[in-house]
């Protein structure tokens, strides 16, 4: 009896040890901040088509709570649970990164670089993947005599008071392009109320205010990313008169980098497999846009909750792409040069050459690895 009890006790211990050893650790929770507009639909398509992507390509996002929480699955493994949080554009996404509210962020390149400049709050943020280029528009009042960039310049020079043009935030991509174009056209401007300039740039303090401000007559027009320009046209409160990619100097703003994917240093170092798998999903979402643009616009409307006709007008004006091409890298250097000229850098990038800043703020290792792992079977090109 004594030995039987000892045997049972030993068996219980061994069984318990075996259970502990076989337990699978809980996947990490990663908070992913996004802006909620159609520059970022590669992520939204990845979420909406998660089961299809997993079945066909071996990686996908499976919904736990639609629109909010997803399991990131590759093969038979759940690599992470993702919480998708709408954090807003401009400086709001980088601010959420700096406060530790998100681990991965989708937002504008200049705002991310500006965060990286301040090593005290940046949490080692890196740009890890492009998302798209272009998609920024000049919108004017519907009854404005301006119908083109040439007419905008003529109106700015003709009238005796400044044109008031709204912008989303001080680090908005559209603002940098527009200021550069005004300089190239020798149009005087100010970000303060002034009577001795031809254009006053008005901080709308967020894209959500563009429609109310132009409707109320505060603005003669605004510069902003899609889909707000398409919404203004849909509502009949504004008209698109120019794509900012076409503004002077000729060719300088074509394919200008706008949104990117970034991650904190901790997320990059602790969860590379999860980030790589997430970037695979985003690559596949991007390939879906290229292969089925009409369906992509419909999916964008589903996620963003805009009218389908708005996205049918908006999505074709945006150039989607998730690879760091030479052209994208050249566009990044343009931003860095402009930001340096306007004294945006007050931290570790002050006086640094643009190439050094680019090297410090970008790490495309996981982006390129994700693409290479998708390519052998043609998955990157096939995604839908």
PAFITI-513810 format. One line per field, with one value per atom (N, C-alpha, C): atom name; x, z, y. Coordinates in steps of 0.02 Angstrom, whole numbers. Example, Ala and Ser with C-alpha at 12.3 -4.5 7.8 and 13.67 -1.06 7.14 Angstrom:
REM residues 2
at = (N|CA|C|N|CA|C);
X = (660|615|660|642|684|645);
Z = (390|390|390|354|357|394);
Y = (-284|-225|-165|-112|-53|2);
END
This chain:
REM residues 384
at = (N|CA|C|N|CA|C|N|CA|C|N|CA|C|N|CA|C|N|CA|C|N|CA|C|N|CA|C|N|CA|C|N|CA|C|N|CA|C|N|CA|C|N|CA|C|N|CA|C|N|CA|C|N|CA|C|N|CA|C|N|CA|C|N|CA|C|N|CA|C|N|CA|C|N|CA|C|N|CA|C|N|CA|C|N|CA|C|N|CA|C|N|CA|C|N|CA|C|N|CA|C|N|CA|C|N|CA|C|N|CA|C|N|CA|C|N|CA|C|N|CA|C|N|CA|C|N|CA|C|N|CA|C|N|CA|C|N|CA|C|N|CA|C|N|CA|C|N|CA|C|N|CA|C|N|CA|C|N|CA|C|N|CA|C|N|CA|C|N|CA|C|N|CA|C|N|CA|C|N|CA|C|N|CA|C|N|CA|C|N|CA|C|N|CA|C|N|CA|C|N|CA|C|N|CA|C|N|CA|C|N|CA|C|N|CA|C|N|CA|C|N|CA|C|N|CA|C|N|CA|C|N|CA|C|N|CA|C|N|CA|C|N|CA|C|N|CA|C|N|CA|C|N|CA|C|N|CA|C|N|CA|C|N|CA|C|N|CA|C|N|CA|C|N|CA|C|N|CA|C|N|CA|C|N|CA|C|N|CA|C|N|CA|C|N|CA|C|N|CA|C|N|CA|C|N|CA|C|N|CA|C|N|CA|C|N|CA|C|N|CA|C|N|CA|C|N|CA|C|N|CA|C|N|CA|C|N|CA|C|N|CA|C|N|CA|C|N|CA|C|N|CA|C|N|CA|C|N|CA|C|N|CA|C|N|CA|C|N|CA|C|N|CA|C|N|CA|C|N|CA|C|N|CA|C|N|CA|C|N|CA|C|N|CA|C|N|CA|C|N|CA|C|N|CA|C|N|CA|C|N|CA|C|N|CA|C|N|CA|C|N|CA|C|N|CA|C|N|CA|C|N|CA|C|N|CA|C|N|CA|C|N|CA|C|N|CA|C|N|CA|C|N|CA|C|N|CA|C|N|CA|C|N|CA|C|N|CA|C|N|CA|C|N|CA|C|N|CA|C|N|CA|C|N|CA|C|N|CA|C|N|CA|C|N|CA|C|N|CA|C|N|CA|C|N|CA|C|N|CA|C|N|CA|C|N|CA|C|N|CA|C|N|CA|C|N|CA|C|N|CA|C|N|CA|C|N|CA|C|N|CA|C|N|CA|C|N|CA|C|N|CA|C|N|CA|C|N|CA|C|N|CA|C|N|CA|C|N|CA|C|N|CA|C|N|CA|C|N|CA|C|N|CA|C|N|CA|C|N|CA|C|N|CA|C|N|CA|C|N|CA|C|N|CA|C|N|CA|C|N|CA|C|N|CA|C|N|CA|C|N|CA|C|N|CA|C|N|CA|C|N|CA|C|N|CA|C|N|CA|C|N|CA|C|N|CA|C|N|CA|C|N|CA|C|N|CA|C|N|CA|C|N|CA|C|N|CA|C|N|CA|C|N|CA|C|N|CA|C|N|CA|C|N|CA|C|N|CA|C|N|CA|C|N|CA|C|N|CA|C|N|CA|C|N|CA|C|N|CA|C|N|CA|C|N|CA|C|N|CA|C|N|CA|C|N|CA|C|N|CA|C|N|CA|C|N|CA|C|N|CA|C|N|CA|C|N|CA|C|N|CA|C|N|CA|C|N|CA|C|N|CA|C|N|CA|C|N|CA|C|N|CA|C|N|CA|C|N|CA|C|N|CA|C|N|CA|C|N|CA|C|N|CA|C|N|CA|C|N|CA|C|N|CA|C|N|CA|C|N|CA|C|N|CA|C|N|CA|C|N|CA|C|N|CA|C|N|CA|C|N|CA|C|N|CA|C|N|CA|C|N|CA|C|N|CA|C|N|CA|C|N|CA|C|N|CA|C|N|CA|C|N|CA|C|N|CA|C|N|CA|C|N|CA|C|N|CA|C|N|CA|C|N|CA|C|N|CA|C|N|CA|C|N|CA|C|N|CA|C|N|CA|C|N|CA|C|N|CA|C|N|CA|C|N|CA|C|N|CA|C|N|CA|C|N|CA|C|N|CA|C|N|CA|C|N|CA|C|N|CA|C|N|CA|C|N|CA|C|N|CA|C|N|CA|C|N|CA|C|N|CA|C|N|CA|C|N|CA|C|N|CA|C|N|CA|C|N|CA|C|N|CA|C|N|CA|C|N|CA|C|N|CA|C|N|CA|C|N|CA|C|N|CA|C|N|CA|C|N|CA|C|N|CA|C|N|CA|C|N|CA|C|N|CA|C|N|CA|C|N|CA|C|N|CA|C|N|CA|C|N|CA|C|N|CA|C|N|CA|C|N|CA|C|N|CA|C|N|CA|C|N|CA|C|N|CA|C|N|CA|C|N|CA|C|N|CA|C|N|CA|C|N|CA|C|N|CA|C|N|CA|C|N|CA|C|N|CA|C|N|CA|C|N|CA|C|N|CA|C|N|CA|C|N|CA|C|N|CA|C|N|CA|C|N|CA|C|N|CA|C|N|CA|C|N|CA|C|N|CA|C|N|CA|C|N|CA|C|N|CA|C|N|CA|C|N|CA|C|N|CA|C|N|CA|C|N|CA|C|N|CA|C|N|CA|C|N|CA|C|N|CA|C|N|CA|C|N|CA|C|N|CA|C|N|CA|C|N|CA|C|N|CA|C|N|CA|C|N|CA|C|N|CA|C|N|CA|C|N|CA|C|N|CA|C|N|CA|C|N|CA|C|N|CA|C|N|CA|C|N|CA|C|N|CA|C|N|CA|C|N|CA|C|N|CA|C|N|CA|C|N|CA|C|N|CA|C|N|CA|C|N|CA|C|N|CA|C|N|CA|C|N|CA|C|N|CA|C|N|CA|C|N|CA|C|N|CA|C|N|CA|C|N|CA|C|N|CA|C|N|CA|C|N|CA|C|N|CA|C|N|CA|C|N|CA|C|N|CA|C|N|CA|C|N|CA|C|N|CA|C|N|CA|C);
X = (42|0|43|95|142|172|195|228|177|115|63|49|46|34|91|152|210|208|189|186|133|75|23|44|79|102|153|199|250|217|167|132|97|68|34|82|142|192|214|229|252|199|136|82|75|80|76|131|193|249|237|209|196|145|92|42|72|115|147|189|227|273|235|174|137|93|87|44|74|31|52|45|97|92|41|10|-37|-2|-32|-2|-1|48|51|-7|-26|-76|-40|-53|-24|-79|-72|-120|-97|-141|-125|-168|-137|-173|-179|-237|-248|-290|-293|-327|-400|-415|-485|-505|-457|-475|-445|-460|-446|-374|-330|-259|-234|-272|-248|-290|-322|-369|-334|-269|-235|-246|-243|-255|-328|-374|-445|-465|-438|-452|-424|-364|-335|-380|-413|-460|-524|-551|-614|-606|-546|-533|-488|-487|-439|-444|-505|-513|-492|-509|-489|-413|-381|-308|-276|-302|-274|-281|-340|-352|-308|-298|-263|-188|-168|-98|-64|-101|-71|-60|-87|-81|-143|-169|-230|-250|-298|-326|-395|-405|-469|-505|-568|-602|-619|-604|-628|-687|-680|-734|-727|-774|-769|-752|-702|-683|-639|-627|-590|-534|-549|-500|-493|-430|-417|-359|-363|-306|-265|-200|-154|-127|-148|-134|-90|-37|4|11|-10|-9|-57|-31|-71|-60|-21|-1|-35|-60|-84|-26|-1|60|46|-13|-30|-105|-129|-197|-190|-224|-219|-282|-272|-328|-321|-368|-365|-400|-363|-388|-385|-441|-442|-417|-358|-326|-323|-342|-342|-277|-281|-224|-183|-139|-94|-46|-40|6|-26|-91|-126|-99|-86|-59|9|58|122|116|69|59|36|-8|-30|28|74|134|177|188|232|203|136|105|100|121|118|50|5|-63|-66|-18|-16|56|64|129|147|96|103|57|80|39|39|-18|-24|-39|4|-5|45|45|85|159|199|272|302|287|320|306|244|228|266|276|316|389|417|486|494|445|448|450|411|413|481|508|573|629|620|670|680|627|630|641|703|720|691|672|644|574|537|468|453|501|486|479|502|498|532|584|622|583|535|490|530|508|538|481|493|449|468|420|435|404|360|329|293|301|258|186|140|70|44|57|31|64|51|74|15|23|-28|-94|-148|-213|-228|-192|-205|-231|-282|-318|-326|-332|-352|-426|-465|-538|-557|-601|-624|-700|-726|-798|-831|-891|-922|-936|-946|-959|-897|-838|-776|-762|-733|-713|-652|-622|-563|-582|-554|-567|-503|-445|-381|-327|-267|-212|-194|-195|-180|-229|-293|-343|-337|-314|-301|-247|-192|-139|-163|-203|-229|-274|-316|-361|-322|-270|-229|-195|-175|-141|-190|-251|-299|-335|-358|-402|-363|-397|-363|-357|-381|-375|-353|-325|-297|-351|-334|-373|-359|-411|-403|-411|-357|-355|-341|-385|-377|-330|-297|-255|-269|-255|-277|-236|-170|-125|-57|-17|47|96|89|134|99|42|6|45|45|80|55|-11|-39|-12|-2|24|94|137|206|208|167|164|140|86|55|102|134|181|238|263|316|292|229|202|191|168|159|226|277|343|367|357|380|344|281|242|248|292|302|238|199|138|155|142|157|103|124|77|98|51|64|18|40|-3|-37|-28|-62|-107|-159|-202|-160|-164|-124|-158|-149|-178|-127|-63|-11|16|-23|-4|-61|-46|-96|-136|-107|-141|-130|-183|-179|-195|-150|-160|-189|-249|-288|-288|-265|-263|-334|-359|-427|-430|-372|-368|-406|-389|-418|-459|-455|-491|-566|-591|-664|-695|-654|-680|-681|-654|-650|-719|-765|-831|-869|-873|-907|-877|-810|-778|-790|-788|-800|-874|-917|-989|-1008|-977|-993|-961|-919|-889|-825|-800|-736|-679|-684|-630|-651|-603|-612|-600|-561|-546|-505|-487|-444|-402|-346|-302|-304|-315|-322|-321|-308|-308|-380|-385|-447|-466|-530|-586|-624|-598|-635|-648|-599|-617|-674|-675|-729|-795|-792|-853|-880|-834|-856|-892|-865|-899|-965|-967|-1028|-1083|-1065|-1113|-1129|-1090|-1102|-1077|-1030|-1005|-935|-906|-839|-827|-773|-754|-679|-656|-584|-560|-509|-483|-413|-379|-312|-292|-256|-221|-153|-134|-72|-11|-17|40|59|13|25|49|59|79|154|175|246|288|354|391|371|371|347|380|340|364|386|396|425|378|313|266|233|251|221|243|194|206|238|214|242|218|265|246|197|147|98|95|51|46|97|116|163|141|175|168|230|221|278|267|320|315|366|351|399|458|513|572|559|519|503|463|413|374|418|463|507|554|581|631|599|541|511|464|434|383|394|455|468|425|411|371|300|272|205|203|253|254|263|306|316|252|216|152|100|99|53|70|134|153|136|138|114|41|1|-70|-80|-40|-45|-22|32|53|-4|-37|-91|-151|-165|-217|-201|-138|-116|-123|-104|-111|-185|-228|-300|-325|-300|-320|-301|-239|-215|-254|-273|-307|-381|-412|-484|-501|-484|-493|-566|-613|-683|-707|-687|-705|-670|-608|-571|-607|-633|-671|-734|-767|-827|-809|-753|-732|-712|-681|-664|-727|-779|-842|-872|-866|-892|-857|-791|-753|-760|-750|-749|-819|-868|-938|-950|-920|-933|-978|-1015|-1055|-1011|-1033|-992|-969|-1010|-991|-933|-928|-871|-807|-806|-745|-730|-781|-768|-733|-746|-712|-644|-638|-577|-521|-535|-483|-439|-468|-425|-375|-384|-338|-278|-277|-225|-182|-116|-71|-50|-74|-58|5|44|105|140|161|189|263|297|368|408|465|506|545|512|543|592|634|680|642|586|546|519|496|470|526|585|642|662|658|674|623|560|508|518|541|556|611|663|716|690|641|610|578|541|510|563|616|667|701|712|742|696|630|582|576|573|566|627|686|747|746|725|722|675|622|571|581|641|660|613|588|548|591|654|697|732|717|749|784|782|811|871|871|931|943|892|901|920|925|945|1014|1019|1081|1104|1065|1085|1069|1112|1097|1035|994|933|945|1001|1015|1025|1056|1067|1001|958|892|852|853|816|842|907|936|917|911|894|821|777|706|673|706|675|711|671|698|648|665|619|636|674|694|633|585|527|481|476|436|463|528|558|556|566|562|491|441|371|357|381|370|405|467|505|472|444|412|346|316|255|269|327|340|348|382|397|337|280|220|177|201|162|109|110|57|53|111|111|74|82|49|-24|-38|-103|-158|-141|-187|-253|-295|-356|-354);
Z = (0|0|0|41|46|-22|-58|-123|-176|-169|-217|-212|-149|-140|-168|-156|-182|-259|-289|-362|-389|-356|-379|-372|-317|-307|-361|-375|-426|-495|-509|-573|-579|-523|-525|-539|-507|-519|-591|-618|-687|-735|-721|-764|-763|-703|-696|-734|-729|-765|-840|-861|-932|-956|-916|-935|-940|-892|-893|-955|-973|-1030|-1095|-1098|-1161|-1169|-1116|-1122|-1172|-1215|-1263|-1232|-1233|-1203|-1240|-1203|-1234|-1285|-1343|-1393|-1366|-1387|-1363|-1391|-1353|-1376|-1404|-1467|-1498|-1517|-1496|-1514|-1578|-1627|-1693|-1703|-1706|-1716|-1789|-1810|-1880|-1880|-1939|-1944|-1965|-2003|-2021|-2087|-2130|-2197|-2250|-2314|-2366|-2391|-2361|-2376|-2345|-2298|-2259|-2270|-2329|-2338|-2349|-2360|-2363|-2298|-2241|-2176|-2170|-2191|-2183|-2227|-2288|-2331|-2300|-2271|-2237|-2182|-2146|-2094|-2123|-2174|-2203|-2242|-2269|-2308|-2271|-2206|-2166|-2176|-2175|-2183|-2253|-2304|-2373|-2379|-2352|-2355|-2319|-2261|-2224|-2263|-2292|-2329|-2392|-2425|-2489|-2483|-2433|-2430|-2365|-2319|-2258|-2203|-2212|-2161|-2166|-2108|-2110|-2041|-2041|-1980|-1970|-1914|-1899|-1847|-1859|-1813|-1747|-1694|-1627|-1612|-1630|-1628|-1691|-1737|-1802|-1796|-1836|-1838|-1781|-1732|-1673|-1653|-1646|-1619|-1667|-1683|-1731|-1705|-1719|-1709|-1773|-1765|-1821|-1826|-1878|-1884|-1945|-1935|-1991|-1985|-2037|-2033|-1978|-1930|-1874|-1811|-1815|-1755|-1752|-1693|-1680|-1652|-1692|-1674|-1629|-1633|-1591|-1594|-1544|-1547|-1559|-1611|-1629|-1609|-1576|-1562|-1607|-1653|-1700|-1669|-1662|-1628|-1676|-1684|-1724|-1682|-1699|-1657|-1688|-1752|-1783|-1820|-1864|-1906|-1880|-1923|-1902|-1850|-1794|-1741|-1691|-1700|-1650|-1648|-1706|-1705|-1672|-1692|-1657|-1583|-1564|-1492|-1456|-1488|-1457|-1450|-1499|-1493|-1434|-1428|-1376|-1307|-1301|-1236|-1220|-1266|-1255|-1265|-1298|-1309|-1368|-1415|-1471|-1482|-1513|-1528|-1602|-1644|-1716|-1737|-1784|-1805|-1880|-1908|-1978|-1981|-2015|-2018|-2063|-2063|-2108|-2094|-2147|-2140|-2102|-2119|-2083|-2008|-1989|-1918|-1881|-1914|-1883|-1876|-1928|-1925|-1870|-1864|-1812|-1742|-1732|-1669|-1658|-1710|-1703|-1686|-1704|-1688|-1614|-1574|-1501|-1468|-1455|-1428|-1359|-1323|-1256|-1256|-1310|-1311|-1370|-1414|-1476|-1467|-1411|-1398|-1454|-1483|-1535|-1598|-1615|-1671|-1737|-1780|-1846|-1898|-1957|-2014|-2041|-2045|-2065|-2132|-2160|-2223|-2252|-2317|-2349|-2353|-2365|-2377|-2443|-2457|-2518|-2530|-2589|-2607|-2636|-2640|-2671|-2631|-2664|-2631|-2591|-2605|-2572|-2623|-2605|-2653|-2628|-2677|-2662|-2679|-2628|-2635|-2626|-2668|-2663|-2654|-2633|-2628|-2695|-2695|-2758|-2807|-2781|-2826|-2839|-2819|-2831|-2906|-2928|-2998|-3015|-2964|-2973|-2993|-3048|-3071|-3084|-3074|-3088|-3047|-3047|-3012|-3043|-3109|-3143|-3122|-3118|-3098|-3023|-2983|-2913|-2907|-2944|-2942|-2966|-3019|-3045|-2994|-2961|-2910|-2850|-2829|-2773|-2788|-2851|-2870|-2884|-2905|-2927|-2869|-2821|-2771|-2719|-2686|-2640|-2569|-2556|-2489|-2496|-2443|-2450|-2460|-2497|-2498|-2434|-2400|-2338|-2354|-2345|-2362|-2299|-2283|-2223|-2232|-2178|-2178|-2114|-2117|-2063|-1999|-2006|-1948|-1970|-1924|-1943|-1978|-1967|-1999|-2053|-2076|-2129|-2194|-2228|-2292|-2341|-2344|-2391|-2379|-2317|-2301|-2328|-2318|-2343|-2418|-2453|-2526|-2546|-2516|-2535|-2523|-2466|-2451|-2503|-2520|-2571|-2638|-2656|-2720|-2721|-2665|-2662|-2669|-2636|-2643|-2715|-2748|-2817|-2864|-2847|-2888|-2866|-2817|-2791|-2764|-2729|-2695|-2621|-2594|-2524|-2480|-2423|-2379|-2306|-2261|-2190|-2155|-2099|-2057|-2003|-2005|-1959|-2000|-1969|-2003|-2024|-2087|-2113|-2175|-2187|-2245|-2301|-2285|-2334|-2369|-2370|-2405|-2452|-2497|-2545|-2523|-2478|-2451|-2376|-2339|-2267|-2257|-2225|-2211|-2141|-2138|-2077|-2049|-1987|-1955|-1936|-1970|-1957|-1894|-1866|-1805|-1814|-1868|-1881|-1944|-1980|-2043|-2035|-1977|-1967|-1972|-1966|-1967|-2037|-2086|-2154|-2182|-2179|-2208|-2172|-2105|-2072|-2086|-2090|-2100|-2170|-2220|-2288|-2299|-2267|-2272|-2239|-2182|-2145|-2174|-2225|-2257|-2226|-2175|-2145|-2194|-2238|-2285|-2356|-2396|-2469|-2498|-2463|-2485|-2433|-2447|-2401|-2441|-2410|-2438|-2390|-2417|-2373|-2411|-2374|-2402|-2415|-2459|-2471|-2408|-2397|-2442|-2429|-2386|-2370|-2432|-2479|-2540|-2579|-2584|-2619|-2581|-2515|-2475|-2487|-2490|-2502|-2569|-2620|-2685|-2682|-2648|-2642|-2608|-2558|-2521|-2558|-2610|-2646|-2611|-2563|-2526|-2547|-2594|-2618|-2685|-2718|-2782|-2783|-2806|-2814|-2876|-2867|-2924|-2943|-2900|-2917|-2871|-2899|-2858|-2840|-2777|-2756|-2790|-2815|-2849|-2912|-2940|-3003|-2993|-2931|-2918|-2932|-2941|-2954|-2891|-2901|-2964|-2999|-3065|-3105|-3086|-3069|-3053|-2982|-2943|-2876|-2829|-2837|-2789|-2815|-2875|-2900|-2856|-2837|-2793|-2727|-2699|-2635|-2580|-2538|-2484|-2437|-2418|-2370|-2310|-2310|-2251|-2254|-2194|-2186|-2127|-2117|-2057|-2014|-1951|-1906|-1844|-1807|-1747|-1696|-1633|-1580|-1582|-1553|-1549|-1512|-1459|-1420|-1461|-1498|-1540|-1593|-1622|-1675|-1649|-1589|-1563|-1530|-1498|-1461|-1504|-1555|-1592|-1668|-1691|-1763|-1805|-1780|-1819|-1828|-1775|-1780|-1828|-1823|-1867|-1940|-1951|-2019|-2048|-2007|-2030|-2042|-2000|-2011|-2077|-2090|-2153|-2213|-2205|-2259|-2274|-2221|-2231|-2266|-2247|-2278|-2351|-2365|-2435|-2476|-2447|-2483|-2493|-2442|-2450|-2506|-2510|-2564|-2632|-2637|-2700|-2720|-2671|-2684|-2716|-2690|-2718|-2792|-2807|-2876|-2922|-2897|-2940|-2946|-2894|-2895|-2867|-2903|-2876|-2861|-2902|-2889|-2824|-2816|-2754|-2695|-2704|-2650|-2627|-2675|-2658|-2619|-2638|-2602|-2531|-2524|-2457|-2414|-2446|-2410|-2382|-2424|-2401|-2344|-2347|-2293|-2227|-2230|-2168|-2141|-2186|-2165|-2155|-2185|-2180|-2218|-2277|-2323|-2378|-2413|-2469|-2523|-2554|-2604|-2660|-2680|-2734|-2713|-2648|-2623|-2634|-2616|-2623|-2696|-2737|-2809|-2839|-2811|-2834|-2801|-2739|-2699|-2714|-2712|-2716|-2779|-2838|-2898|-2895|-2850|-2846|-2801|-2770|-2723|-2755|-2747|-2772|-2714|-2714|-2660|-2675|-2624|-2633|-2567|-2554|-2489|-2493|-2546|-2552|-2555|-2521|-2520|-2585|-2637|-2702|-2700|-2752|-2757|-2759|-2793|-2797|-2729|-2691|-2624|-2580|-2584|-2544|-2563|-2628|-2650|-2622|-2620|-2592|-2517|-2482|-2411|-2402|-2442|-2437|-2449|-2494|-2505|-2442|-2407|-2343|-2293|-2288|-2238|-2253|-2316|-2334|-2316|-2332|-2317|-2242|-2204|-2131|-2101|-2127|-2102|-2117|-2179|-2199|-2154|-2131|-2091|-2016|-1998|-1927|-1886|-1918|-1881|-1833|-1851|-1811|-1756|-1695|-1638|-1592|-1611|-1569|-1603|-1606|-1630|-1705|-1743|-1814|-1833|-1784|-1798|-1831|-1889|-1928|-1958|-1953|-1983|-2057|-2099|-2171|-2181|-2232|-2243|-2249|-2281|-2289|-2221|-2174|-2107|-2069|-2078|-2046|-2073|-2138|-2169|-2143|-2137|-2112|-2040|-2001|-1930|-1918|-1962|-1948|-1984|-2034|-2073|-2060|-2056|-2056|-2094|-2156|-2199|-2200|-2152|-2150|-2152|-2107|-2103|-2163|-2188|-2248|-2307|-2317|-2374|-2364|-2303|-2289|-2302|-2281|-2292|-2366|-2405|-2477|-2509|-2488|-2517|-2501|-2442|-2423|-2460|-2484|-2523|-2597|-2621|-2693|-2724|-2693|-2728|-2759|-2727|-2755|-2792|-2803|-2838|-2796|-2731|-2689|-2687|-2689|-2685|-2744|-2802|-2861|-2867|-2839|-2849|-2804|-2749|-2693|-2711|-2723|-2732|-2781);
Y = (-60|0|62|60|117|131|79|89|110|84|104|178|204|276|317|292|328|330|273|270|318|320|366|438|454|523|542|495|509|517|475|480|547|570|635|691|687|739|739|679|674|698|679|701|776|804|877|911|885|915|911|854|847|897|911|961|1030|1048|1114|1122|1070|1075|1080|1052|1051|1113|1153|1212|1262|1290|1340|1409|1449|1516|1558|1603|1649|1693|1702|1747|1819|1858|1927|1969|2019|2067|2127|2144|2202|2251|2312|2364|2399|2400|2429|2490|2549|2611|2629|2650|2670|2734|2765|2829|2821|2768|2756|2788|2803|2827|2782|2797|2748|2747|2786|2776|2711|2684|2626|2563|2558|2503|2436|2435|2369|2331|2367|2335|2313|2356|2341|2282|2279|2222|2158|2163|2105|2079|2125|2105|2076|2108|2085|2020|2008|1947|1899|1903|1864|1789|1762|1690|1669|1707|1691|1692|1742|1745|1686|1668|1612|1547|1536|1474|1470|1526|1525|1537|1577|1598|1579|1549|1525|1577|1637|1689|1733|1752|1793|1817|1863|1891|1861|1826|1795|1836|1855|1901|1868|1905|1888|1934|1997|2046|2089|2083|2114|2188|2208|2278|2301|2257|2279|2231|2167|2120|2060|2043|1989|1947|1882|1838|1836|1847|1844|1773|1738|1666|1654|1614|1591|1516|1480|1407|1385|1347|1323|1364|1418|1455|1523|1540|1608|1648|1694|1731|1790|1817|1875|1887|1921|1948|2023|2048|2118|2155|2211|2256|2316|2326|2382|2442|2496|2556|2615|2650|2710|2767|2794|2844|2914|2921|2987|3002|3052|3068|3125|3152|3205|3179|3215|3195|3147|3130|3090|3018|2988|2920|2918|2962|2961|2976|3019|3033|2970|2930|2867|2819|2818|2777|2799|2864|2889|2877|2875|2862|2788|2746|2674|2644|2680|2655|2606|2612|2567|2544|2487|2458|2465|2466|2473|2530|2572|2627|2635|2656|2674|2749|2786|2858|2891|2957|2996|2993|2988|2983|3042|3106|3160|3160|3143|3142|3087|3030|2977|2998|3029|3051|3103|3148|3199|3167|3114|3078|3047|3015|2982|3031|3094|3146|3154|3143|3152|3085|3069|3002|2991|3044|3036|3006|3016|2992|2945|2935|2899|2824|2796|2724|2684|2714|2679|2666|2709|2697|2692|2646|2637|2633|2662|2649|2581|2535|2467|2447|2490|2472|2533|2547|2598|2572|2617|2598|2624|2688|2717|2784|2812|2879|2917|2984|3028|3026|3046|3046|3109|3165|3228|3279|3317|3359|3431|3476|3545|3550|3569|3575|3648|3674|3743|3744|3801|3810|3793|3764|3742|3800|3861|3917|3959|3934|3971|3976|4032|4037|3994|3963|3922|3851|3827|3758|3720|3751|3719|3754|3725|3757|3824|3827|3890|3945|3926|3974|3993|3945|3960|4014|4005|4055|4123|4124|4187|4221|4181|4210|4236|4200|4223|4289|4298|4360|4417|4400|4450|4485|4446|4475|4514|4558|4602|4576|4517|4487|4415|4387|4319|4266|4215|4153|4115|4093|4055|3981|3944|3873|3832|3785|3745|3687|3667|3607|3568|3503|3458|3466|3469|3471|3496|3523|3553|3505|3440|3392|3351|3376|3341|3342|3286|3281|3334|3343|3391|3462|3480|3546|3555|3506|3511|3519|3480|3486|3555|3577|3640|3699|3700|3754|3755|3696|3692|3717|3700|3722|3798|3826|3899|3934|3907|3937|3935|3878|3870|3918|3936|3981|4054|4067|4135|4166|4125|4148|4157|4215|4228|4196|4170|4136|4143|4130|4133|4084|4058|4015|4057|4122|4168|4214|4240|4288|4348|4366|4422|4449|4514|4546|4556|4546|4562|4500|4446|4385|4366|4320|4299|4238|4198|4139|4136|4127|4112|4039|4003|3932|3925|3895|3892|3821|3813|3748|3726|3675|3650|3607|3590|3549|3483|3449|3384|3382|3328|3321|3323|3303|3301|3371|3423|3491|3522|3487|3516|3532|3484|3495|3550|3550|3605|3674|3678|3743|3770|3726|3751|3764|3725|3736|3802|3816|3878|3940|3934|3992|4017|3982|4002|3996|3946|3931|3945|3967|3968|3899|3859|3791|3755|3693|3657|3608|3587|3535|3476|3417|3360|3295|3242|3175|3151|3104|3069|3028|3013|3025|3091|3135|3196|3238|3247|3284|3252|3185|3151|3159|3160|3172|3242|3291|3360|3365|3332|3334|3297|3240|3201|3242|3282|3322|3388|3404|3466|3528|3519|3577|3597|3561|3577|3543|3565|3534|3526|3469|3456|3493|3536|3574|3552|3514|3490|3433|3385|3336|3365|3361|3393|3361|3301|3270|3308|3348|3383|3454|3475|3545|3554|3617|3631|3624|3614|3606|3541|3543|3488|3422|3372|3306|3295|3349|3341|3303|3312|3283|3219|3197|3135|3077|3036|2978|3000|3056|3077|3030|3006|2960|2993|2955|2981|2934|2885|2841|2784|2762|2707|2665|2609|2568|2578|2591|2598|2555|2543|2501|2526|2515|2532|2485|2507|2465|2401|2404|2344|2294|2318|2273|2241|2280|2256|2202|2212|2165|2104|2112|2057|2015|2044|2008|2011|1996|2001|1954|1893|1846|1873|1902|1929|1989|2033|2091|2069|2020|1996|1967|1928|1900|1955|2006|2062|2097|2106|2139|2095|2029|1985|1999|2005|2019|2086|2137|2202|2200|2162|2152|2121|2071|2038|2085|2127|2177|2225|2245|2290|2257|2193|2157|2150|2144|2140|2205|2262|2327|2330|2308|2312|2266|2207|2158|2171|2198|2209|2278|2331|2399|2415|2392|2407|2374|2310|2274|2306|2328|2361|2424|2462|2523|2505|2451|2429|2407|2372|2351|2411|2462|2522|2555|2560|2589|2550|2484|2441|2456|2461|2471|2543|2591|2661|2689|2655|2676|2741|2746|2800|2773|2817|2794|2761|2708|2674|2721|2769|2814|2859|2874|2913|2874|2811|2771|2756|2751|2741|2802|2861|2921|2929|2907|2919|2870|2806|2755|2761|2776|2781|2839|2887|2943|2929|2870|2851|2797|2803|2752|2707|2645|2599|2560|2546|2508|2497|2435|2418|2397|2417|2402|2467|2470|2531|2540|2562|2571|2629|2633|2690|2756|2757|2818|2837|2787|2801|2829|2799|2822|2893|2909|2977|3026|3005|3048|3059|3008|3016|3069|3067|3116|3187|3194|3259|3284|3240|3261|3282|3243|3258|3324|3339|3403|3461|3453|3506|3516|3462|3467|3501|3486|3518|3593|3611|3681|3721|3688|3723|3712|3687|3681|3637|3583|3535|3493|3483|3440|3479|3462|3495|3445|3381|3328|3297|3231|3196|3205|3229|3238|3310|3353|3422|3422|3453|3459|3393|3340|3276|3275|3247|3240|3197|3212|3173|3098|3079|3007|2974|3010|2982|2976|3026|3022|2963|2955|2899|2833|2825|2763|2751|2804|2797|2781|2807|2801|2743|2713|2659|2593|2540|2472|2428|2412|2375|2300|2277|2206|2160|2171|2127|2136|2197|2210|2170|2173|2138|2062|2039|1967|1942|1980|1961|1955|2003|2000|1941|1929|1873|1806|1799|1736|1726|1780|1774|1761|1782|1782|1712|1664|1601|1566|1571|1538|1587|1648|1698|1730|1718|1743|1819|1852|1925|1955|1924|1950|1925|1865|1834|1860|1892|1900|1923|1918|1886|1831);
END
